[in-house]
Amino acid sequence: MKKYDVIVIGSGSGGIILDSAYRAGLKVAYVDRGPLGGTCLNVGCIPSKMLIYPADRIVEIQEANRLGIDAEIKKIDFKAIMARMRQPIDDGLSHMRAGLQHARDLDFYEAEGYFIRDYTMEVAGEKIEGKKIFIVAGARPSIPPIKGLDQIDYLTNETLLEITELPKSVVIIGGGYIAAEYGHFLAAMGSQVTILQRGPRLVPNNEPEISEALYRTLSRRMKIYLNTTAKEVKRAAKGGMVIGENRLTAEEQEFLGERILVATGRRSNADVLCVEKTGVKTDDRGFIVVNDFLETSKKNIWALGDVTGRYMFKHVANREAQIAWNNAMNEHKQKMEFHAVPYAVFSYPQIAGVGLTQAEAEKSHALLLGTAQYSDVAKGEAMVEEDGFAKAIVEKESYKILGFHIIGPYAPMLIQEVVDIMAIGGNMWTLAQGMHIHPALTELIVTTLGNLYDPSHFHEHHEHDHG
């Protein structure tokens, strides 16, 4: 049996730990069943944004008439767009593979491994043992138990990247981030898109007003059915048919699509690893349980990234990798802070946010709220941006920003200054210290914070009206 100082399982953000361990001169085993580079590079953030960028340009051209520009799109080369998306993935894989081949004191096991007892794995017929183990094994598409789904060739966010022909029509089961982003992409390319969301809101983890605005704007380009459960999937003459049931009326409806895309969330890969055999606990959904220091229930085993299910974003996993490594090597432990985790949905319009929603914040804080439309600032007016807006959630006593949420152009860029202020524990006055260029979209942030009001007055009226 081979013994190692460090075993790293998973080659996404696990690569950060691998580099640190290797530079520290430790003997390392790198275990990954592939594809090398993890979710983000191969089937997540990188390829999806390579597809969504041209989709954004298409919709901008389609909507140019509001600026007094009469433009038309003559041709969309779907094959070329898909091929361009694959190029950086291939380049990244070649680069990583070359680096691994030249590394000494590093054994790369490109196979599926699983635990057989404490600190011991079996990989490709070999047994390996590690003093310190980092589980960065990611997640995979969660496939719901819908009758007949296993009888058709459905797509997931991963297999969608392999298609070379644009489907004429697509039915998307699910209404979260993946459905919103790929719904936008496919509709822009020319597919007829239908989204079936079992809950009452699209992207339900966002502010209700943002979910509503996204529903309203996406509905101009595709059909969206809320409160609709996919009960059964059948083969159809051209593709598949989803039988949906309205959860409010129990009415059934049939939805036809040349392809069916299942976008109903992600599940942890902890089960594949049999982590229980090394004493690592999981929660009732199968995600690995970790504390603030990213330690699992077993000493000298850390877990991070999507396998823990906390914030399934690449930027979070990268930060967690740095913290887990620090905590493994130093006496002074660092906590992983989640109060200023930013998120973005690259739909059209884009969404971005940081911190708490209003519903979360009002459980334990007295609040001030602020909102502003893009059109409230000069640049937004110049863009004829009528749908976009921002919402601030501020603690009444301290003026600390607890949450900030934006829907509209460049939302993921605009949110960054709020993230930076929240990360250092500053309040809204700290943010206002810096001058904001006029006229620029960043004025949306200070305008939103300049519109604060006390929502408790509205609650009092509301209770009086309905009392």
C-alpha positions in Angstrom: 0.0 0.0 0.0 1.3 3.5 -0.9 1.4 6.1 1.8 1.1 9.8 1.3 1.4 13.0 3.3 -1.6 14.4 1.4 -4.4 13.0 -0.7 -6.4 15.5 -2.7 -9.6 14.2 -4.2 -11.0 16.3 -7.1 -9.1 18.4 -9.6 -11.2 21.6 -9.7 -10.4 23.8 -6.7 -8.5 20.8 -5.4 -5.7 22.0 -7.7 -5.0 25.0 -5.3 -4.4 22.5 -2.5 -2.3 20.3 -4.8 -0.1 23.2 -5.8 0.4 24.2 -2.1 1.2 20.7 -1.0 3.6 20.2 -3.9 5.4 23.4 -3.2 5.7 22.4 0.5 7.7 19.3 -0.6 5.1 16.8 0.5 4.3 13.5 -1.1 1.0 13.9 -2.8 -1.7 11.6 -4.3 -4.1 13.4 -6.7 -7.2 11.4 -7.3 -9.7 12.4 -10.0 -12.1 10.4 -12.1 -12.2 13.2 -14.7 -12.6 15.3 -16.5 -9.4 16.9 -15.3 -10.0 20.5 -14.1 -13.3 19.9 -12.5 -16.8 21.2 -13.0 -16.1 24.9 -13.7 -13.6 24.4 -16.5 -15.3 21.5 -18.2 -19.1 21.7 -17.7 -19.8 24.8 -15.6 -18.9 28.4 -15.5 -16.4 28.6 -18.3 -18.2 26.8 -21.2 -21.6 28.3 -20.2 -20.3 31.9 -20.3 -18.6 31.1 -23.7 -22.1 30.3 -25.0 -24.0 33.1 -23.2 -21.8 35.9 -24.4 -22.8 35.6 -28.0 -26.4 35.0 -26.8 -26.3 38.4 -25.0 -25.1 40.1 -28.2 -27.9 38.5 -30.2 -30.6 39.8 -27.8 -29.0 43.3 -27.8 -29.3 43.4 -31.6 -32.9 42.1 -31.4 -33.7 44.9 -28.9 -31.8 47.7 -30.7 -34.9 49.3 -32.1 -35.6 50.9 -28.6 -32.4 52.9 -29.3 -33.7 53.9 -32.7 -31.5 51.3 -34.5 -33.0 49.0 -37.1 -30.7 46.0 -37.1 -31.2 42.4 -38.2 -29.3 39.1 -37.6 -28.7 37.3 -40.9 -27.2 34.1 -39.6 -26.2 32.4 -36.3 -23.5 29.7 -36.8 -24.5 27.4 -33.9 -21.8 24.8 -34.8 -19.1 27.5 -34.7 -20.3 28.9 -31.4 -20.3 25.4 -29.8 -16.8 24.7 -31.3 -15.4 28.0 -29.9 -16.7 27.1 -26.5 -14.8 23.8 -26.5 -11.4 25.3 -27.4 -10.4 26.8 -24.1 -11.5 23.6 -22.3 -9.2 21.5 -24.6 -6.3 24.0 -24.1 -6.7 24.0 -20.3 -6.8 20.2 -20.2 -3.6 19.9 -22.2 -1.8 22.4 -20.1 -2.8 20.7 -16.8 -1.9 17.2 -18.1 1.5 18.4 -19.2 2.1 19.9 -15.7 1.1 16.7 -13.9 3.3 14.5 -16.1 6.5 16.5 -15.2 5.8 16.7 -11.5 7.9 14.6 -9.1 6.7 13.2 -5.8 3.2 13.4 -7.2 1.1 10.4 -8.2 -1.9 11.2 -10.3 -4.7 8.6 -10.2 -7.1 9.3 -13.0 -9.8 7.0 -11.9 -12.7 6.7 -9.6 -11.6 6.2 -6.0 -13.5 5.3 -2.9 -12.8 4.9 0.8 -12.5 1.3 2.2 -11.5 2.2 5.8 -10.1 5.1 7.8 -7.8 7.4 5.7 -7.5 4.6 3.1 -8.8 4.6 -0.5 -8.9 2.1 -3.3 -8.2 3.6 -6.7 -7.8 1.7 -9.9 -7.0 -1.5 -8.0 -4.4 0.1 -5.7 -4.8 0.9 -2.0 -3.5 4.3 -0.9 -3.4 5.9 2.6 -3.1 9.6 3.5 -2.1 11.5 6.6 -4.2 14.5 5.6 -7.0 14.2 3.1 -8.9 17.0 1.2 -12.2 16.0 -0.3 -13.0 18.4 -3.2 -15.0 16.0 -5.3 -17.7 18.3 -6.5 -21.3 17.5 -7.4 -23.3 16.2 -10.4 -26.7 16.9 -11.9 -29.5 15.8 -9.6 -32.0 13.8 -11.7 -35.6 13.7 -10.2 -37.5 10.4 -10.2 -39.9 11.4 -13.0 -41.8 8.6 -14.6 -40.4 7.7 -18.0 -37.4 10.1 -17.8 -35.0 7.2 -17.9 -36.6 6.0 -21.2 -35.5 9.1 -23.2 -32.2 10.7 -24.1 -32.6 13.8 -22.0 -30.0 16.6 -21.7 -28.3 18.0 -18.5 -26.2 21.1 -18.2 -23.2 18.8 -18.9 -24.4 16.9 -21.9 -25.9 20.0 -23.5 -22.3 21.1 -24.2 -21.8 18.1 -26.5 -24.6 18.9 -29.0 -23.7 20.2 -32.4 -27.2 20.8 -33.9 -29.6 23.4 -32.4 -32.8 21.7 -31.3 -35.9 23.4 -32.8 -37.6 23.3 -29.4 -36.5 22.5 -25.8 -38.5 21.9 -22.7 -36.5 22.7 -19.6 -37.5 21.0 -16.3 -36.5 23.3 -13.5 -36.4 27.0 -12.9 -33.1 27.9 -11.1 -29.8 29.3 -12.3 -29.1 26.7 -14.9 -32.6 26.9 -16.5 -32.4 30.7 -16.6 -29.0 30.8 -18.2 -29.5 28.0 -20.7 -33.1 29.1 -21.4 -31.6 32.5 -22.4 -28.9 30.9 -24.5 -31.1 28.4 -26.4 -33.8 31.1 -27.1 -31.2 33.5 -28.4 -29.9 30.8 -30.8 -33.4 30.3 -32.1 -34.9 27.4 -30.1 -38.5 27.6 -28.9 -38.0 27.3 -25.2 -40.5 26.2 -22.5 -39.5 26.3 -18.8 -41.5 24.2 -16.3 -40.8 25.4 -12.7 -42.5 23.5 -9.9 -42.3 26.4 -7.5 -44.0 29.8 -7.7 -40.9 31.7 -8.7 -37.9 31.5 -11.1 -34.5 31.6 -9.4 -36.3 31.2 -6.1 -33.3 32.0 -3.8 -33.4 35.6 -5.0 -35.5 38.5 -3.9 -39.2 38.0 -5.0 -39.1 41.3 -7.0 -36.0 40.1 -8.9 -37.6 36.7 -9.6 -40.7 38.5 -10.9 -38.7 40.9 -13.1 -36.8 37.9 -14.6 -40.0 36.1 -15.2 -41.5 39.1 -16.9 -38.5 39.8 -19.2 -37.8 36.2 -20.1 -41.5 35.6 -20.9 -41.1 37.9 -23.9 -38.8 35.3 -25.5 -40.0 31.9 -24.1 -42.9 30.2 -22.4 -42.6 29.9 -18.7 -45.0 27.8 -16.5 -44.7 28.4 -12.8 -46.2 26.0 -10.2 -45.9 23.2 -12.7 -44.6 19.8 -11.7 -43.2 17.5 -14.4 -45.1 14.2 -13.7 -44.2 12.1 -16.6 -42.0 12.1 -19.7 -42.9 10.2 -22.9 -41.3 9.7 -26.2 -42.9 11.7 -29.0 -42.6 11.5 -32.8 -40.0 14.3 -32.7 -38.3 14.2 -29.4 -40.1 14.0 -26.1 -43.3 15.1 -24.3 -43.5 16.2 -20.7 -46.8 15.9 -18.9 -47.0 18.7 -16.4 -49.4 19.2 -13.6 -50.4 22.6 -12.3 -49.8 22.4 -8.5 -52.6 25.0 -7.8 -55.4 23.6 -10.1 -54.2 20.0 -10.6 -54.8 20.5 -14.3 -52.6 18.5 -16.6 -50.9 19.8 -19.7 -48.6 18.3 -22.4 -45.4 20.1 -23.5 -43.6 18.9 -26.6 -39.9 19.5 -27.2 -37.3 18.1 -29.7 -35.1 17.9 -26.6 -35.7 17.8 -22.8 -33.2 19.5 -20.5 -33.3 18.5 -16.9 -32.1 21.4 -14.7 -33.3 20.4 -11.2 -30.2 21.1 -9.1 -27.0 19.3 -8.1 -26.2 16.4 -5.8 -23.0 15.7 -3.9 -20.5 13.2 -5.1 -19.8 12.1 -1.5 -21.9 8.9 -2.0 -19.6 7.7 -4.8 -16.6 8.1 -2.5 -18.2 6.1 0.3 -17.0 8.7 2.8 -18.8 7.0 5.7 -16.1 4.3 5.6 -13.6 6.8 6.8 -15.9 8.3 9.4 -17.0 11.4 7.5 -20.6 12.4 8.2 -23.1 13.7 5.5 -26.4 15.5 6.0 -29.8 14.2 5.0 -29.2 15.4 1.4 -25.9 13.6 1.1 -23.6 16.7 1.4 -20.5 16.4 3.6 -21.0 18.2 6.9 -18.1 20.6 7.8 -17.6 23.2 10.5 -16.4 26.8 10.1 -12.8 25.6 9.6 -13.9 23.2 6.8 -13.1 20.2 9.0 -15.2 17.1 8.6 -16.3 14.9 11.5 -13.0 13.0 11.0 -9.7 14.5 12.2 -7.3 15.4 9.4 -10.0 15.3 6.7 -11.3 18.5 5.2 -14.0 19.0 2.6 -14.8 22.0 0.5 -16.6 23.2 -2.6 -19.8 21.7 -4.1 -19.4 18.4 -2.2 -20.5 20.3 1.0 -23.4 22.0 -0.8 -23.1 25.3 1.0 -22.4 27.9 -1.7 -21.9 26.1 -5.0 -19.7 28.7 -6.7 -16.2 28.4 -8.0 -15.1 31.6 -6.3 -16.3 30.2 -2.9 -14.5 26.8 -3.5 -11.2 28.7 -4.4 -11.4 30.7 -1.1 -12.3 27.5 0.8 -9.2 25.7 -0.7 -6.9 28.4 0.6 -8.5 28.4 4.1 -8.6 24.6 4.4 -4.9 24.4 3.4 -4.0 27.1 6.0 -6.0 25.2 8.7 -4.3 21.9 7.8 -0.8 23.4 8.1 -1.0 26.1 10.8 -1.9 26.2 14.4 -3.8 29.5 13.9 -7.0 28.4 12.3 -9.0 30.6 10.0 -12.8 30.6 9.7 -14.5 30.5 6.3 -16.7 33.7 6.2 -19.9 33.5 4.2 -21.4 36.9 5.0 -20.1 38.5 1.8 -20.4 35.7 -0.8 -21.4 37.2 -4.1 -23.5 35.4 -6.7 -24.4 36.0 -10.3 -26.9 34.6 -12.8 -25.9 35.2 -16.4 -29.4 35.2 -17.7 -30.7 38.1 -19.8 -31.2 40.4 -17.8 -28.2 39.5 -15.6 -28.7 39.1 -11.8 -26.1 39.6 -9.1 -26.3 39.9 -5.3 -24.4 39.6 -2.0 -25.5 38.9 1.5 -29.0 38.4 2.9 -32.4 38.7 1.3 -34.9 40.9 3.0 -36.8 37.8 4.3 -33.6 36.5 5.9 -32.4 39.8 7.3 -35.7 40.8 8.9 -35.6 37.7 11.2 -32.9 39.2 13.3 -32.5 42.9 12.3 -34.4 46.1 12.2 -34.1 47.2 8.5 -34.0 50.0 6.1 -34.6 49.2 2.5 -33.6 51.1 -0.6 -34.5 50.7 -4.3 -33.5 52.4 -7.5 -34.2 51.8 -11.2 -31.4 51.9 -13.7 -33.3 54.7 -15.3 -32.9 56.8 -12.2 -29.3 57.4 -13.1 -28.1 59.2 -16.3 -26.3 56.3 -17.8 -29.2 53.9 -17.3 -31.5 56.5 -19.0 -29.0 56.7 -21.9 -29.2 52.9 -22.3 -33.0 53.1 -22.3 -32.9 50.5 -19.5 -36.5 50.3 -18.3 -36.5 46.9 -16.5 -33.4 46.9 -14.3 -33.2 47.9 -10.7 -31.3 47.4 -7.5 -32.4 46.7 -3.9 -30.4 47.5 -0.7 -31.0 45.9 2.7 -29.4 47.9 5.5 -29.3 47.5 9.3 -31.2 50.4 10.8 -28.9 51.1 13.7 -25.5 50.7 12.2 -26.2 51.4 8.5 -24.3 48.2 7.8 -25.2 46.7 4.4 -26.7 43.3 5.0 -27.6 42.5 1.5 -27.7 44.1 -2.0 -29.4 42.6 -5.1 -29.4 43.8 -8.7 -31.1 42.8 -11.9 -30.0 44.4 -15.2 -27.0 45.0 -17.5 -23.5 44.5 -15.9 -25.1 43.4 -12.6 -22.1 41.1 -11.7 -19.7 44.0 -12.2 -21.8 46.5 -10.3 -22.1 44.4 -7.2 -18.4 44.2 -6.6 -17.9 47.4 -4.7 -20.7 46.4 -2.3 -19.0 43.0 -1.9 -15.7 44.7 -1.0 -17.3 47.0 1.6 -19.2 44.1 3.2 -16.1 41.9 3.2 -14.2 44.5 5.4 -17.2 45.1 7.6 -17.8 48.6 6.4 -21.2 50.4 6.3 -22.9 52.4 3.6 -21.0 55.6 4.6 -17.7 53.8 3.9 -19.0 53.1 0.4 -20.1 56.7 -0.1 -16.6 58.0 0.7 -15.4 57.3 -2.8 -16.5 59.5 -5.7 -18.6 57.7 -8.3 -18.0 58.7 -11.9 -20.9 60.7 -13.5 -22.5 59.6 -15.7 -21.7 55.9 -15.1 -23.8 52.9 -14.1 -22.0 52.7 -10.7 -24.1 55.6 -9.6 -26.9 53.0 -9.3 -25.3 51.8 -6.1 -25.2 55.1 -4.3 -28.6 56.1 -5.6 -30.1 52.9 -4.2 -28.5 53.6 -0.8 -29.8 57.2 -1.0 -33.4 56.0 -1.2 -33.6 54.2 2.1 -37.0 53.9 3.8 -38.3 52.1 6.9 -40.4 49.0 5.8 -41.9 48.6 9.3 -44.3 51.5 8.5 -45.6 49.6 5.5 -46.1 46.4 7.7 -48.1 48.4 10.2 -50.5 49.7 7.4 -50.6 46.2 5.9 -51.6 44.6 9.3 -54.2 47.3 9.9 -55.7 46.8 6.4 -55.9 43.0 6.9 -56.5 42.9 10.7 
